[in-house]
């Protein structure tokens, strides 16, 4: 596609960046992004993807907005209480950028639905809050060869990474989510409802997810492929650790 005069003006601050330019912005505007979860992480992620001009945005979430969400889920308003989160978030996105093509899926994503949605996406943002969904998304992304931008936040701790199953310049795929968190490993589910979460932290993580997704789509910069960014919002510390593929990974070892 080619950018219209209005788009050239609207996205001029991106176009001024040599690392993005007209070609990169054109790729962003032609892209399809899937955001699973329209809560604390999905809210800033969806809003920044929309403001940056992502052409098609699909939002998936089966939950409804309640009062406790408003402390951190910035796509929703008091008037949204009781509404499905994807409908509320879509309204905020449309108010920000009417050119974005929006698809809403007001249900919890199962494996079959995810496989269909991932197949139609250029990038997937995992903004969910449970390991079962995260592993289901990862499997679909590996199967469909679609890059996955994963984020998580609890209390004052957050993390972001890009799991890209596509071959890099050396012909090697990146590690997948299951390389880091094996599906059969014992895990303790932690929820904001019981553990709490610092409101701006989810904004940091969700915004970084949007940034990583935009870099992937524009083909610029060095995304967090093979790296895990750890955020300590209490002490304001950031740490990046290298990730390696697990040669025995049950999900991606056969690639």
PEPETA-V255274 format. One record per residue. SS is DSSP state (H for helix, E for strand, L for the rest). OMEGA is omega in whole degrees, -180 to 180 (NA if undefined). D_CENTER is the distance of its C-alpha to the mean C-alpha in Angstrom with 2 decimals. Layout:
BEGIN
SS_OMEGA_D_CENTER ; SS_OMEGA_D_CENTER
END
This chain:
BEGIN
L_176_23.92 ; L_-175_25.57 ; L_176_24.71 ; L_178_27.04 ; H_179_29.03 ; H_179_26.99 ; H_177_23.73 ; H_178_25.48 ; H_-176_26.40 ; H_-175_23.20 ; L_-176_21.09 ; H_-179_24.06 ; H_170_22.57 ; H_-176_19.98 ; H_177_22.82 ; L_179_24.99 ; L_-178_22.80 ; L_-177_24.40 ; L_178_21.25 ; L_178_19.71 ; H_-179_22.83 ; H_-177_23.54 ; H_179_22.44 ; H_179_18.95 ; H_177_18.59 ; H_178_20.08 ; H_178_17.50 ; H_-177_14.69 ; H_179_16.80 ; L_-170_17.38 ; L_178_13.84 ; E_-179_12.10 ; E_177_8.39 ; E_179_7.53 ; E_180_5.56 ; E_-175_7.31 ; L_-178_8.73 ; L_-179_10.16 ; L_-174_11.55 ; H_179_11.43 ; H_-177_7.80 ; H_-179_6.92 ; H_180_10.04 ; H_-180_9.69 ; H_-179_6.29 ; H_-179_8.12 ; H_179_11.29 ; H_175_10.68 ; H_179_9.42 ; H_-179_12.53 ; H_180_14.74 ; L_173_14.10 ; L_177_15.26 ; L_-170_12.73 ; L_-178_15.32 ; E_-177_13.91 ; E_177_11.14 ; E_-179_11.15 ; E_-178_10.45 ; E_176_11.48 ; L_180_13.16 ; L_-176_16.79 ; L_175_17.54 ; E_-180_19.63 ; L_171_19.65 ; L_-172_22.22 ; H_-177_23.85 ; H_-180_22.23 ; H_-170_18.71 ; H_178_19.99 ; H_-173_20.31 ; L_-173_16.63 ; L_-163_14.68 ; L_177_15.51 ; L_-174_14.83 ; L_-178_17.76 ; L_177_21.46 ; H_180_24.57 ; H_-180_25.51 ; H_-176_22.38 ; L_-179_23.66 ; L_179_24.28 ; L_174_22.11 ; E_-175_19.23 ; H_-179_15.93 ; H_178_14.59 ; H_179_17.94 ; H_-179_17.90 ; H_179_14.45 ; H_178_15.54 ; H_179_18.72 ; H_179_17.18 ; H_-179_15.15 ; H_179_18.41 ; H_-179_20.42 ; H_-177_18.43 ; L_-177_18.48 ; L_-179_20.63 ; L_-179_20.13 ; L_175_16.63 ; E_-174_17.21 ; E_171_15.64 ; E_179_15.57 ; E_178_15.35 ; E_-175_15.74 ; L_178_17.34 ; L_177_17.59 ; L_-174_16.31 ; L_173_14.82 ; L_-173_17.41 ; H_-178_17.66 ; H_179_19.50 ; H_-180_17.24 ; H_-179_14.10 ; H_178_16.21 ; H_-177_17.20 ; H_180_13.87 ; H_-180_12.34 ; H_-178_15.65 ; L_-173_15.18 ; L_172_11.84 ; L_176_11.67 ; E_-180_8.08 ; E_175_5.76 ; E_178_2.22 ; E_178_4.68 ; L_-179_5.62 ; L_-174_9.09 ; L_179_12.18 ; L_-174_14.39 ; H_-179_15.15 ; H_179_16.44 ; H_180_13.30 ; H_179_11.36 ; H_177_14.32 ; H_177_14.60 ; H_-179_11.18 ; H_180_12.16 ; H_-180_15.55 ; H_-180_14.58 ; H_177_12.49 ; H_-179_15.56 ; H_-176_17.95 ; H_179_16.56 ; L_180_15.85 ; L_179_12.32 ; E_-177_10.08 ; E_175_7.30 ; E_-173_4.91 ; E_177_5.92 ; E_177_6.86 ; E_179_10.07 ; E_175_12.82 ; E_-177_16.39 ; E_178_19.57 ; L_-174_19.36 ; E_178_17.29 ; E_177_13.67 ; E_180_12.00 ; E_174_9.31 ; E_175_9.76 ; E_178_9.29 ; E_-173_11.13 ; L_-177_12.81 ; L_-179_15.71 ; L_179_17.35 ; L_176_20.51 ; L_-177_20.61 ; L_179_23.73 ; L_179_25.75 ; L_-177_24.79 ; L_173_22.88 ; L_177_19.52 ; L_176_17.20 ; L_177_16.97 ; L_-178_14.77 ; H_-178_13.41 ; H_173_16.89 ; H_-180_18.63 ; H_-180_17.47 ; L_-179_17.76 ; L_-177_20.29 ; L_-177_20.29 ; L_180_23.91 ; L_176_23.63 ; L_-180_24.62 ; L_176_21.93 ; L_178_22.37 ; L_177_19.90 ; L_-175_19.49 ; L_177_18.64 ; H_-176_18.57 ; H_-179_21.50 ; H_-176_23.67 ; H_-177_22.44 ; L_177_21.30 ; E_180_18.55 ; L_-171_19.14 ; H_-177_17.82 ; H_-179_16.79 ; H_-179_14.96 ; H_174_11.98 ; H_177_12.18 ; H_-176_12.27 ; H_-180_9.32 ; H_178_7.03 ; H_177_8.93 ; H_176_8.68 ; H_177_4.97 ; H_-180_6.15 ; H_180_9.20 ; H_179_8.31 ; H_-180_6.83 ; H_176_10.04 ; H_177_12.15 ; H_-177_11.43 ; H_-178_12.27 ; H_-178_15.20 ; L_-176_16.41 ; L_174_17.16 ; L_-180_17.29 ; L_178_16.52 ; L_-178_12.91 ; L_176_12.57 ; E_-179_13.75 ; L_179_16.24 ; E_177_15.68 ; E_177_14.41 ; E_178_14.26 ; E_-177_15.98 ; E_172_16.43 ; E_-176_19.63 ; L_-180_19.66 ; L_179_23.19 ; L_-178_24.78 ; L_178_22.32 ; E_178_21.92 ; E_180_19.29 ; E_176_19.80 ; E_178_18.40 ; E_-179_19.65 ; E_177_19.98 ; L_178_18.81 ; L_175_21.06 ; L_174_20.97 ; L_-177_22.98 ; L_178_25.77 ; L_-179_26.33 ; L_-178_22.77 ; L_-176_23.22 ; L_-171_20.14 ; L_-175_20.17 ; L_-177_23.68 ; L_-180_25.17 ; L_NA_23.20
END
